[in-house]
Amino acid sequence: MDKKKTGELIKDARTRKNYTQSELGELLGVTNKAVSRWETGESFPDIGLLESLSNVLDLKIQDIVVGEIQADDETAFTEIVRLSRLQEMAKRKKIVHFAIGIMIIIYSCLIGCNALRGSSLLGNHSGMIYLISLAVILMILLYGIKKGNFNEKSNLTEKDNVTKKDSKVNRTLLMISVISGIWIILVTCSTVIMVGNGVMPFHMDASSVGPFLNVQLIAIFLLNMAIIVTQFYKMDKRMEDTYRGIFVPISVLYLAVLYSDALHRLSEVESFYQMIFCRTIIVLAELLLIFVAAVLILKRKKRLRG
């Protein structure tokens, strides 16, 4: 099976029929972008569309699969079976990815609501629970990268065909998340230091400092949750290489949760300093270790392919 040959065959047949990509897409019930991806060899038609594609373009199914006219029947049958298995594997990966994404989002929302509203549902060990939760989620995503659920678009699409627009969006979301993480660290630490020195930020009343910080934490939490949902959606649609855009917002989100938990447990400024410092270091250490592990896994997979 050669996707580029199949793409050229589909394009030639479409041109002979005087169909535009949009017209062919309408006849098959797909978008013109899907037809474009077939013709450029970026993806392969779903096996369920082969019969309709064959009828519309007057091509044999085996010719479409192999990418050549008058293909050997036995070779074509083997390629059809192989294509069916590959597409079934891709669908299973997509289902697993979707389920994992939904569970991570729901669990993180519950954790966030518990911390940001100052609930004592998790008791005095909530900080440790949040740190363990972050580590487990990052490990799950790392496992997904190792198994190919999160770092490859699919077995049926070329990785280097991710558009420049998609890459730019991924970098922008990553940068927003990084900036929000730096912002919340600076705002939290500077506010606590000022209050410890008897200076109220922005000339606020002492009673307003806590709510001011909590509003910042809630905003950062919601921002990064939106980024996480967006990244999971993009990964689900195109299975893009967006793992770098997932690790960071998840870490920043849990950092906001940990800060809010510490804020609601504030008894004295000195202990708060220590709590904020330790939690910041642990979160950044977890993020760094997971990121390095992901890079090493991807390099190893690249060597094995190449």
Disulfide bonds with the S-S distance in Angstrom:
none
